[in-house]
């Protein structure tokens, strides 16, 4: 299984496991109000994302295009998709999923 053993010992529905699981998805920005408000987290993301992309994307454009070139497959039903999103047996085998 892909869950920590401590979660199984504590019981998957226990409050402690819930707190640990939720903490994995908390935006850690130093502002306590943001840690409890999904709306504020989303708004911060909408405002910050263009600036992050504006400054970091130009430097990585060639790498991103190379990744897309090497990891795109054509599927008749959905057109072009990333091989990591290809849930056919070919996609799983290509990226290391093992049978057995």
Contact map, one row per residue, 1 for C-alpha under 8 A:
1110000000000000000000000000000000000000000000000000000000000000000000000000000000000000000000000000
1111000000000000000000000000000000000000000000000000000000000000000000000000000000000000000000000000
1111101100000000000000000000000000000000000000000000000000000000000000000000000000000000000000000000
0111111100000000000000000000000000000000000000000000000000000000000000000000000000000000000000000000
0011111110000000000000000000000000000000000000000000000000000000000000000000000000000000000000000000
0001111111000000000000000000000000000000000000000000000000000000000000000000000000000000000000000000
0011111111110000100000000000000000000000000000000000000000000000000000000000000000000000000000000000
0011111111110000000000000000000000000000000000000000000000000000000000000000000000000000000000000000
0000111111100000000000000000000000000000000000000000000000000000000000000000000000000000000000000000
0000011111110101100000000000000000000000000000000000000000000000000000000000000000000000000000000000
0000001111111100100000000000000000000000000000000000000000000000000000000000000000000000000000000000
0000001101111100110000000000000000000000000000000000000000000000000000000000000000000000000000000000
0000000000111110110000000000000000000000000000000000000000000000000000000000000000000000000000000000
0000000001111111110000000000000000000000000000000000000000000000000000000000000000000000000000000000
0000000000001111111000000000000000000000000000000000000000000000000000000000000000000000000000000000
0000000001000111111100000000000000000000000000000000000000000000000000000000000000000000000000000000
0000001001111111111110000000000000000000000000000000000000000000000000000000000000000000000000000000
0000000000011111111111000000000000000000000000000000000000000000000000000000000000000000000000000000
0000000000000011111111100000000000000000000000000000000000000000000000000000000000000000000000000000
0000000000000001111111110000000000000000000000000000000000000000000000000000000000000000000000000000
0000000000000000111111111000000000000000000000000000000000000000000000000000000000000000000000000000
0000000000000000011111111100000000000000000000000000000000000000000000000000000000000000000000000000
0000000000000000001111111100000000000000000000000000000000000000000000000000000000000000000000000000
0000000000000000000111111100000000000000000000000000000000000000000000000000000000000000000000000000
0000000000000000000011111110000000000000000000000000000000000000000000000000000000000000000000000000
0000000000000000000001111111000000110000000000000000000000000000000000000000000000000000000000000000
0000000000000000000000001111100001100000100000000000000000000000000000000000000000000000000000000000
0000000000000000000000000111111000100000000000000000000000000000000000000000000000000000000000000000
0000000000000000000000000011111101100000000000000000000000000000000000000000000000000000000000000000
0000000000000000000000000001111100000000000000000000000000000000000000000000000000000000000000000000
0000000000000000000000000001111111100000000000000000000000000000000000000000000000000000000000000000
0000000000000000000000000000111111110000000000000000000000000000000000000000000000000000000000000000
0000000000000000000000000000001111111000000000000000000000000000000000000000000000000000000000000000
0000000000000000000000000010101111111101100000000000000000000000000000000000000000000000000000000000
0000000000000000000000000111101111111100100000000000000000000000000000000000000000000000000000000000
0000000000000000000000000100000111111100000000000000000000000000000000000000000000000000000000000000
0000000000000000000000000000000011111111100000000000000000000000000000000000000000000000000000000000
0000000000000000000000000000000001111111110000000000000000000000000000000000000000000000000000000000
0000000000000000000000000000000000001111111000000000000000000000000000000000000000000000000000000000
0000000000000000000000000000000001001111111100000000000000000000000000000000000000000000000000000000
0000000000000000000000000010000001101111111110000000000000000000000000000000000000000000000000000000
0000000000000000000000000000000000000111111111000000000000000000000000000000000000000000000000000000
0000000000000000000000000000000000000011111111100000000000000000000000000000000000000000000000000000
0000000000000000000000000000000000000001111111110000000000000000000000000000000000000000000000000000
0000000000000000000000000000000000000000111111111000000000000000000000000000000000000000000000000000
0000000000000000000000000000000000000000011111111100000000000000000000000000000000000000000000000000
0000000000000000000000000000000000000000001111111110000000000000000000000000000000000000000000000000
0000000000000000000000000000000000000000000111111111000000000000000000000000000000000000000000000000
0000000000000000000000000000000000000000000011111111100000000000000000000000000000000000000000000000
0000000000000000000000000000000000000000000001111111110000000000000000000000000000000000000000000000
0000000000000000000000000000000000000000000000111111111000000000000000000000000000000000000000000000
0000000000000000000000000000000000000000000000011111111110000000000000000000000000000000000000000000
0000000000000000000000000000000000000000000000001111111111000000000000000000000000000000000000000000
0000000000000000000000000000000000000000000000000111111111000000000000000000000000000000000000000000
0000000000000000000000000000000000000000000000000011111111100000000000000000000000000000000000000000
0000000000000000000000000000000000000000000000000001111111110000000000000000000000000000000000000000
0000000000000000000000000000000000000000000000000001111111111000000000000000000000000000000000000000
0000000000000000000000000000000000000000000000000000111111111000000000000000000000000000000000000000
0000000000000000000000000000000000000000000000000000001111111100000000000000000000000000000000000000
0000000000000000000000000000000000000000000000000000000111111111000000000000000000000000000000000000
0000000000000000000000000000000000000000000000000000000011111111100000000000000000000000000000000000
0000000000000000000000000000000000000000000000000000000000111111110000000000000000000000000000000000
0000000000000000000000000000000000000000000000000000000000011111111000000000000000000000000000000000
0000000000000000000000000000000000000000000000000000000000011111111100000000000000000000000000000000
0000000000000000000000000000000000000000000000000000000000001111111110000000000000000000000000000000
0000000000000000000000000000000000000000000000000000000000000111111111000000000000000000000000000000
0000000000000000000000000000000000000000000000000000000000000011111111100000000000000000000000000000
0000000000000000000000000000000000000000000000000000000000000001111111110000000001000000000000000000
0000000000000000000000000000000000000000000000000000000000000000111111110000000000000000000000000000
0000000000000000000000000000000000000000000000000000000000000000011111110000000000000000000000000000
0000000000000000000000000000000000000000000000000000000000000000001111111000000001110000000000000000
0000000000000000000000000000000000000000000000000000000000000000000111111100000111100000000000000000
0000000000000000000000000000000000000000000000000000000000000000000000111110000111100000000000000000
0000000000000000000000000000000000000000000000000000000000000000000000011111011110000000000000000000
0000000000000000000000000000000000000000000000000000000000000000000000001111111110000000000000000000
0000000000000000000000000000000000000000000000000000000000000000000000000111111000000000000000000000
0000000000000000000000000000000000000000000000000000000000000000000000000011111000000000000000000000
0000000000000000000000000000000000000000000000000000000000000000000000000111111110000000000000000000
0000000000000000000000000000000000000000000000000000000000000000000000000111111110000000000000000000
0000000000000000000000000000000000000000000000000000000000000000000000011110011111000000000000000000
0000000000000000000000000000000000000000000000000000000000000000000000011110011111101100000000000000
0000000000000000000000000000000000000000000000000000000000000000000100111000000111111100000000000000
0000000000000000000000000000000000000000000000000000000000000000000000111000000011111100001000000000
0000000000000000000000000000000000000000000000000000000000000000000000100000000001111110001100100000
0000000000000000000000000000000000000000000000000000000000000000000000000000000011111110001000000000
0000000000000000000000000000000000000000000000000000000000000000000000000000000011111111011100000000
0000000000000000000000000000000000000000000000000000000000000000000000000000000000011111111100000000
0000000000000000000000000000000000000000000000000000000000000000000000000000000000000111111100000000
0000000000000000000000000000000000000000000000000000000000000000000000000000000000000011111110000000
0000000000000000000000000000000000000000000000000000000000000000000000000000000000000111111111000000
0000000000000000000000000000000000000000000000000000000000000000000000000000000000111111111111100000
0000000000000000000000000000000000000000000000000000000000000000000000000000000000010111111111111100
0000000000000000000000000000000000000000000000000000000000000000000000000000000000000000111111111100
0000000000000000000000000000000000000000000000000000000000000000000000000000000000000000011111111000
0000000000000000000000000000000000000000000000000000000000000000000000000000000000010000001111111000
0000000000000000000000000000000000000000000000000000000000000000000000000000000000000000000111111100
0000000000000000000000000000000000000000000000000000000000000000000000000000000000000000000111111110
0000000000000000000000000000000000000000000000000000000000000000000000000000000000000000000110011111
0000000000000000000000000000000000000000000000000000000000000000000000000000000000000000000000001111
0000000000000000000000000000000000000000000000000000000000000000000000000000000000000000000000000111
